[in-house]
């Protein structure tokens, strides 16, 4: 119902009172201005709907250029978190990567933590294993276990995370001897489903990116430096001597912005078979996501993990409210912001 004139006057009066009370807290200094964008307020009206945010990725229609990154499983709260996130993906037509599914290879004990397909029918859902597990399965000629796991989860494919720094710094880390690239090539030959390859907090350098882009992968997920640093996380679990002496290794890596620049150069390579990029690692806000996907010359969406984790721990209504804020911010960004070259 439209406001009466009297209601409008009262609301306007309250708003002016708010302005007076909050004015000193709303000062913006030059070093706080986000200088990645041109702000163009004269060229459009407010966004009427979110259709302008829709995109295609890996053969799926996405209502938003977003992906929920791999997080968790096998803990008391994992089932609640995963099902909240899966429901979100179903409601907003986006995709999701599960946390490490290694515990499902030989046991159904934690299957229900990962059994989220009923909450996101028709949406891209990818299981997840580390490259160390892939090596073990290749050596034991047990790759069929992956196929069984993916089928049981009704997943669309598998994410393989490459994490040598994390494993090296983890007190009980898995040590592998083969090149991850060689193992992924074997996986691509033997497995009938799409494969995504990702890092977990350090990102990929240009030679690794080039080699991966030349493979028929469904996508490459950056897992860039700037988000959760799993190498550092594992090092913090080690003894004091290891922490003091090995810590420089945990800070090696590449930011998402740096990796976008690498991909833009490598995208001109005619031998590339991989066509899709998931930009993750240090994507703190919708502005980061909008900026990085706009800069990327390849088909791309952006992913968040820890940003979703806090609201996912609560009720679905809290998670949904968080998502609505992201959509509102992304919509206004696309309407009025242009990327500086």
ABEGO torsion letter per residue (X at the ends): XBBBAAAAAAAAAAAAAAAAAAAAAABBBAAABBAABBBBAAABBBBABAAAABBBBGGBBBABBBBBBBABBGBAAAAAAAAAAAAAAAAAGBBBBBBBAAAAAABAAAAAAABAAAABBGBBBBBBBBAAAAAAAAAAGAAAAAAAAAAAAGBAEBBBBBBAAAAAABAABBBBABBAAAAAAAAAAABABBBBBBBAGAEBBAAAAAAAAABBBABBBAGBBGBBBAAAAAAAABBAAAAAAAAAAAABEBBAAAAAAAAAAAAABAABABABBBBBEGBABAAAAAAAAAABABBBBBBBAAAAAAAAABBAAAAAAAAAAAAAAAAAAAAABBBBX
